[in-house]
Structure formats: C-alpha cells, structure tokens
Amino acid sequence: MCYGLPRSGQERLRPRRCAIAVWLVVTLFSAGSARAGAPEEVLKAYLGALYAHNSRAAYRLISRADRALKGEADYLREHPNFSGAALETATALASQIRYVRLRTVIEGNRATVTFEALVPDANDPAIDALVLGFDANRLAALSPEGRRRIQEELDERQRAGRLPVAVGHDERWELVREQGAWHIFLNWAGAVRIRLTADVKAGLPWAFAAIQPIVRATPGEELRAAYRITNLSDRSITGRARDSFEPPGAARYLDVITCFCFIEQTLAPGESRELPVVFRVAEEVPQAVREIRLRYEFYPVERASAGYR
C-alpha cells in the first residue's frame, strides 16, 4: 500500500491507499540497464508523470484500447494537472525514488514489469512542510533560489537517510506494443463503472447534472468527478445535497473522500457552479460488482435538514 502521493495545495485530501506503483516516478537507473523505449522505461515515464501530476503526459502513454474508453478531457478531470512551480517541485521529489529488483518479461506484443521501490512519502509532515503542501501560489511566490533550496534539502535528506519513504513490494504492471511502441495497459474495459446521477427535490429551481455521467475506476484508484448546478430563479437560494448508493451494500466499496454534500451551497440568481467529488473504489471490491451508482439529490436547505422526502 502507499501513502506517497503529492497532494494538491488547492484541495487537501487525506492520504490514499492505492497500488504503490501508481505514484512511482522517473529516476536514475543504472547506466545502460535498459534501452530507451523499452517497456520498463516507458513505465517509469508514465509513473513519473503520475507522481508529478503531469496528467497530459501520462495520458499519452496509455494504450489506445484504454484511451478509446476514456477521452483526454475526462482523464484530466479525473486527475487534475499540476503546473508551474508545483509541477517543478513534485518532479524534484520524484527524483528521489529508488527501484530495486526490476524485471521485464516480453511475450510477443505484451510485456510484464515487476519491481519493488522506495517512494518518498509526500504526505509525511516534514516533507509536506518543506514543499509548502504543493500549494501552487506559495511555491510560485518563491524565488528561483528558494525553489533550488527545496531540491538541495531533498537531496541532503536522501544522502543522510532522513527522507521519509513508503515501500512498494511485488509491483506488477502490464504493457502492450502498438505500432512498434510500448504503452501502459490499464484494462479500463474491465474497470468498475461509477454511474453518477442527479436530481433536485421539493421544488428547488436548480438545474443539476453530472458533467461526466460514467467514470471507469480501477480498484484502489482515486479519481475526481464533478457536477454542475445552476440557479434558474431570480433569487438567492441555499440547498444541500444527499447521497445514496446502489446496489444495496455498494457504499462499502466506494470511499467518498471529498463531497459537496458535506456543506450547504448558496447560489445567486443565474449563478452556476462546478462541484467536485473525490472518491476511490476499494481494492477488495468483488469481481461481481461491475457498476456502482452514486446519486445526489439537492433539496432546499430547510427541507433537507427536516428530513424531507
């Protein structure tokens, strides 16, 4: 399990539990150990992009079969992109990853890469403080010298053995060769479908819908989805949402980490707002569970608090 993902300074999330390899990054490997474009090098580039929240780069390394099921716009919504100083800082932390026992097996147009790794724990308080919580505004305000000092401190912690790490054991990734180039195979065709639905109740004059009605999620993967609400009336209105899950018992397999239903929403006349939801499908989700329906219903705040149905 891993606890090493850099978190967005704009949306602070609790540490995730996920396949640790998801957050591994490009690092210096022994010279000549693998040719450029080899499966393990493509995998390291992909995992490096994920760690640094460079989602555009990561998407380009995913297999065509997977990308046919999830467009780039949806992928970028699910995996918000770092930029500027935040991306630079995440990449600096990425340089401290260490791989061990990396092995590649190629059979025709498929490859399997296995390894173990020591991953800097970006959620450790000491590292979180050093990198300013990956807060884009605070990092951008630093001088080039200030950002360089962050890199130097990370290097020094690594040399002194004081860099907090998470250990990944027995990681296994699949790649496919497409038109002579290796790509990451995520098997989105076999992913759990999260169907997002919405409704308004008790005469609430709002338009409310999921921006992306279906999200494909692999077990252990943390994703961001969003809904859009619009106040269709000529007055300010406050509402609150409730969630529900189907089929019965599905809630145990879908961990909703951040949700707009936790707070009231007040919209001015004609105002629209995008509301994020961050969730993760449990790693132990049964194979029989192929779809989970997550439904939100908005009520006028006085009706929601009164238990109106």
VEXDREN-2710 file (C-alpha; in Angstrom, 1 decimal):
% VEXDREN-2710
k/r/px/py/pz
1/MET/0.0/0.0/0.0
2/CYS/1.2/3.5/-0.5
3/TYR/1.0/6.8/1.3
4/GLY/3.3/8.8/-1.0
5/LEU/1.2/10.8/-3.5
6/PRO/1.8/14.6/-3.7
7/ARG/-1.4/16.4/-2.8
8/SER/-2.8/19.5/-4.4
9/GLY/-2.4/22.6/-2.4
10/GLN/-5.8/23.7/-3.6
11/GLU/-7.7/20.6/-2.4
12/ARG/-6.1/18.9/0.6
13/LEU/-7.0/15.2/0.7
14/ARG/-6.3/12.6/3.3
15/PRO/-3.6/10.0/2.4
16/ARG/-4.7/7.4/-0.1
17/ARG/-4.4/3.7/-0.1
18/CYS/-3.5/2.5/-3.6
19/ALA/-1.1/0.3/-5.5
20/ILE/2.2/2.0/-4.6
21/ALA/3.5/1.8/-8.1
22/VAL/0.9/4.4/-9.2
23/TRP/3.0/7.0/-7.6
24/LEU/6.4/5.9/-8.6
25/VAL/8.5/8.2/-10.7
26/VAL/11.2/8.5/-13.3
27/THR/14.6/8.1/-11.5
28/LEU/18.1/7.4/-12.4
29/PHE/18.5/3.8/-13.3
30/SER/21.9/2.1/-13.6
31/ALA/23.6/3.2/-16.8
32/GLY/22.8/1.0/-19.8
33/SER/20.3/-1.1/-17.8
34/ALA/17.6/-0.6/-20.4
35/ARG/17.4/0.9/-23.9
36/ALA/15.2/3.9/-24.5
37/GLY/11.7/2.9/-25.3
38/ALA/11.9/-0.4/-23.5
39/PRO/8.8/-1.4/-21.5
40/GLU/10.4/-0.6/-18.1
41/GLU/11.5/2.9/-19.4
42/VAL/8.0/3.7/-20.7
43/LEU/6.5/2.5/-17.4
44/LYS/8.9/4.7/-15.4
45/ALA/8.0/7.7/-17.6
46/TYR/4.3/7.0/-17.1
47/LEU/4.6/6.6/-13.3
48/GLY/6.8/9.7/-13.1
49/ALA/4.1/11.7/-14.8
50/LEU/1.5/10.4/-12.4
51/TYR/3.6/11.3/-9.3
52/ALA/4.3/14.8/-10.6
53/HIS/0.6/15.2/-11.6
54/ASN/1.6/15.7/-15.2
55/SER/-1.6/14.1/-16.4
56/ARG/-1.4/15.1/-20.0
57/ALA/2.0/13.4/-20.4
58/ALA/0.6/10.3/-18.5
59/TYR/-2.4/10.0/-20.8
60/ARG/-0.3/9.9/-23.9
61/LEU/1.5/6.8/-22.6
62/ILE/-1.7/4.8/-22.0
63/SER/-2.8/2.2/-24.6
64/ARG/-5.1/3.0/-27.4
65/ALA/-7.6/0.4/-26.3
66/ASP/-7.9/2.2/-22.9
67/ARG/-7.9/5.7/-24.4
68/ALA/-10.8/4.6/-26.7
69/LEU/-12.9/4.2/-23.5
70/LYS/-11.8/7.4/-21.7
71/GLY/-11.1/10.6/-23.6
72/GLU/-8.3/13.0/-22.5
73/ALA/-10.7/15.7/-21.2
74/ASP/-12.4/13.1/-18.9
75/TYR/-9.0/11.8/-17.8
76/LEU/-7.7/15.3/-17.0
77/ARG/-10.9/16.0/-15.0
78/GLU/-10.3/12.8/-13.0
79/HIS/-6.6/13.6/-12.5
80/PRO/-6.1/17.4/-12.1
81/ASN/-2.8/18.6/-13.5
82/PHE/-0.1/20.4/-11.6
83/SER/1.6/23.3/-13.4
84/GLY/4.4/25.8/-12.9
85/ALA/6.3/25.7/-9.6
86/ALA/4.1/22.9/-8.1
87/LEU/4.9/20.6/-11.1
88/GLU/8.6/21.6/-10.8
89/THR/8.6/20.7/-7.0
90/ALA/6.8/17.4/-7.5
91/THR/9.3/16.5/-10.2
92/ALA/12.2/17.3/-7.8
93/LEU/10.7/15.0/-5.2
94/ALA/10.3/12.4/-7.9
95/SER/14.0/12.3/-8.5
96/GLN/14.4/10.6/-5.1
97/ILE/12.6/7.3/-6.0
98/ARG/14.7/4.2/-5.9
99/TYR/13.8/1.0/-7.8
100/VAL/15.1/-2.5/-6.9
101/ARG/14.7/-5.9/-8.4
102/LEU/13.2/-4.6/-11.6
103/ARG/12.4/-7.4/-14.1
104/THR/10.8/-7.3/-17.6
105/VAL/9.3/-10.3/-19.4
106/ILE/8.2/-9.8/-23.0
107/GLU/5.9/-12.2/-24.8
108/GLY/5.1/-11.1/-28.3
109/ASN/3.3/-7.7/-28.1
110/ARG/2.8/-7.9/-24.3
111/ALA/5.2/-7.1/-21.5
112/THR/5.1/-7.6/-17.7
113/VAL/7.3/-5.4/-15.5
114/THR/7.8/-6.3/-11.8
115/PHE/9.8/-4.4/-9.2
116/GLU/10.0/-3.0/-5.7
117/ALA/10.6/0.6/-4.8
118/LEU/11.3/3.1/-2.1
119/VAL/9.0/6.1/-2.7
120/PRO/9.3/9.5/-0.9
121/ASP/6.2/9.9/1.3
122/ALA/4.9/13.3/0.2
123/ASN/2.2/13.2/2.8
124/ASP/4.7/13.0/5.7
125/PRO/4.5/16.2/7.7
126/ALA/8.2/17.0/7.3
127/ILE/8.1/16.7/3.5
128/ASP/4.7/18.4/3.3
129/ALA/6.1/21.4/5.2
130/LEU/9.2/21.5/3.0
131/VAL/7.3/21.6/-0.2
132/LEU/4.7/24.0/1.1
133/GLY/1.9/21.4/0.7
134/PHE/2.3/21.7/-3.1
135/ASP/0.4/25.0/-2.8
136/ALA/0.8/26.4/-6.3
137/ASN/0.5/30.1/-5.2
138/ARG/3.0/29.8/-2.3
139/LEU/5.5/27.9/-4.5
140/ALA/5.2/30.4/-7.4
141/ALA/6.0/33.2/-4.9
142/LEU/9.4/31.7/-4.1
143/SER/12.5/33.0/-5.8
144/PRO/14.5/30.6/-8.1
145/GLU/16.9/30.3/-5.2
146/GLY/14.1/29.3/-2.8
147/ARG/13.0/26.5/-5.1
148/ARG/16.6/25.4/-5.5
149/ARG/16.9/25.1/-1.8
150/ILE/14.0/22.7/-1.7
151/GLN/15.8/20.5/-4.1
152/GLU/19.0/20.7/-2.2
153/GLU/17.2/19.8/1.1
154/LEU/15.6/16.8/-0.6
155/ASP/19.0/15.7/-1.8
156/GLU/20.5/16.1/1.6
157/ARG/17.8/14.2/3.3
158/GLN/18.2/11.4/0.8
159/ARG/22.0/11.2/1.4
160/ALA/21.5/11.2/5.2
161/GLY/18.8/8.6/5.1
162/ARG/16.3/11.0/6.5
163/LEU/13.8/11.1/3.6
164/PRO/10.5/9.5/4.7
165/VAL/9.6/6.7/2.3
166/ALA/6.9/4.2/1.6
167/VAL/8.0/0.7/0.4
168/GLY/6.3/-0.9/-2.5
169/HIS/6.6/-4.7/-2.7
170/ASP/5.8/-7.1/-5.6
171/GLU/4.5/-4.4/-8.0
172/ARG/3.3/-5.8/-11.4
173/TRP/2.4/-3.7/-14.5
174/GLU/1.3/-4.7/-18.0
175/LEU/2.2/-3.0/-21.2
176/VAL/1.2/-3.6/-24.9
177/ARG/3.1/-2.9/-28.0
178/GLU/1.2/-0.8/-30.5
179/GLN/2.7/0.2/-33.9
180/GLY/6.2/-0.6/-32.5
181/ALA/5.9/1.5/-29.3
182/TRP/5.1/0.3/-25.8
183/HIS/2.1/1.7/-23.9
184/ILE/0.6/1.1/-20.4
185/PHE/-2.4/-1.3/-20.4
186/LEU/-4.8/-0.3/-17.6
187/ASN/-7.7/-2.5/-18.8
188/TRP/-10.4/0.2/-18.4
189/ALA/-12.7/-2.2/-20.2
190/GLY/-12.7/-4.3/-17.0
191/ALA/-12.9/-1.3/-14.6
192/VAL/-15.8/-0.7/-12.3
193/ARG/-18.3/1.7/-13.8
194/ILE/-19.3/4.5/-11.4
195/ARG/-22.6/5.9/-12.7
196/LEU/-23.2/9.4/-11.4
197/THR/-26.8/10.7/-11.4
198/ALA/-28.5/13.8/-10.0
199/ASP/-31.9/15.2/-9.2
200/VAL/-33.5/18.2/-7.4
201/LYS/-36.3/17.8/-4.9
202/ALA/-39.1/19.8/-3.2
203/GLY/-39.4/22.3/-5.9
204/LEU/-35.8/23.5/-5.8
205/PRO/-35.4/25.7/-9.0
206/TRP/-32.0/24.5/-9.9
207/ALA/-30.5/22.6/-12.9
208/PHE/-28.3/19.8/-11.6
209/ALA/-26.3/17.2/-13.5
210/ALA/-23.1/15.2/-13.6
211/ILE/-20.5/16.6/-16.0
212/GLN/-19.2/13.1/-16.7
213/PRO/-22.1/10.6/-16.1
214/ILE/-19.9/7.5/-16.1
215/VAL/-16.4/7.1/-14.7
216/ARG/-14.3/4.0/-15.1
217/ALA/-12.4/3.3/-12.0
218/THR/-9.8/0.6/-11.3
219/PRO/-9.7/-0.8/-7.7
220/GLY/-7.6/1.4/-5.4
221/GLU/-7.5/4.3/-7.9
222/GLU/-8.5/7.8/-6.6
223/LEU/-10.5/9.9/-9.0
224/ARG/-12.1/13.3/-9.2
225/ALA/-15.5/13.8/-10.8
226/ALA/-17.8/16.9/-10.9
227/TYR/-21.4/18.0/-11.0
228/ARG/-22.7/21.4/-12.3
229/ILE/-25.5/23.3/-10.6
230/THR/-27.3/26.4/-11.9
231/ASN/-29.8/28.6/-10.0
232/LEU/-32.7/29.1/-12.5
233/SER/-34.6/31.5/-10.3
234/ASP/-34.4/35.3/-9.7
235/ARG/-33.4/35.0/-6.0
236/SER/-30.6/33.6/-4.0
237/ILE/-31.3/30.1/-2.7
238/THR/-29.4/27.7/-0.4
239/GLY/-29.6/24.0/-0.9
240/ARG/-28.0/20.9/0.4
241/ALA/-27.4/17.5/-1.2
242/ARG/-27.8/14.0/0.0
243/ASP/-26.1/10.9/-1.4
244/SER/-27.2/7.4/-2.0
245/PHE/-25.6/4.2/-3.4
246/GLU/-26.9/1.3/-5.4
247/PRO/-26.9/-1.7/-5.5
248/PRO/-27.6/-2.2/-1.8
249/GLY/-24.3/-2.5/0.1
250/ALA/-22.3/-0.8/-2.6
251/ALA/-21.3/2.0/-0.2
252/ARG/-18.7/-0.3/1.4
253/TYR/-16.8/-0.5/-1.9
254/LEU/-16.9/3.2/-2.8
255/ASP/-15.0/5.6/-0.4
256/VAL/-16.2/9.2/-1.0
257/ILE/-13.3/11.3/0.2
258/THR/-14.5/14.8/-0.5
259/CYS/-18.0/15.8/-1.4
260/PHE/-20.1/18.9/-1.8
261/CYS/-22.9/17.3/0.2
262/PHE/-20.9/18.0/3.4
263/ILE/-21.7/21.7/3.2
264/GLU/-24.6/23.9/2.1
265/GLN/-24.5/25.6/-1.3
266/THR/-25.9/29.1/-1.8
267/LEU/-26.3/30.3/-5.4
268/ALA/-27.2/33.8/-6.6
269/PRO/-29.8/34.3/-9.3
270/GLY/-28.5/32.7/-12.5
271/GLU/-25.2/31.5/-10.9
272/SER/-23.6/28.3/-12.0
273/ARG/-21.0/26.3/-10.0
274/GLU/-18.9/23.2/-10.5
275/LEU/-18.9/20.8/-7.5
276/PRO/-16.2/18.2/-7.2
277/VAL/-16.4/14.7/-5.8
278/VAL/-13.3/12.7/-5.0
279/PHE/-13.7/9.0/-4.5
280/ARG/-11.9/5.7/-4.6
281/VAL/-13.1/2.2/-5.3
282/ALA/-12.0/-0.3/-2.7
283/GLU/-9.2/-2.7/-3.7
284/GLU/-11.2/-5.6/-2.3
285/VAL/-14.3/-4.9/-4.5
286/PRO/-15.8/-8.3/-5.6
287/GLN/-15.4/-9.2/-9.2
288/ALA/-19.2/-9.5/-9.4
289/VAL/-19.6/-5.7/-8.7
290/ARG/-19.1/-4.1/-12.1
291/GLU/-21.2/-1.0/-11.6
292/ILE/-21.9/1.3/-8.6
293/ARG/-24.5/4.0/-8.9
294/LEU/-23.8/7.2/-6.9
295/ARG/-26.8/9.5/-6.7
296/TYR/-27.1/13.1/-5.4
297/GLU/-30.3/14.9/-4.7
298/PHE/-30.4/18.6/-3.9
299/TYR/-33.1/19.9/-1.5
300/PRO/-33.9/23.4/-0.3
301/VAL/-31.8/23.7/2.9
302/GLU/-34.8/23.9/5.2
303/ARG/-36.3/20.7/3.7
304/ALA/-33.0/18.8/3.8
305/SER/-32.5/19.5/7.5
306/ALA/-36.1/18.5/8.2
307/GLY/-35.6/15.1/6.6
308/TYR/-38.0/15.8/3.6
309/ARG/-38.5/13.1/1.1
END
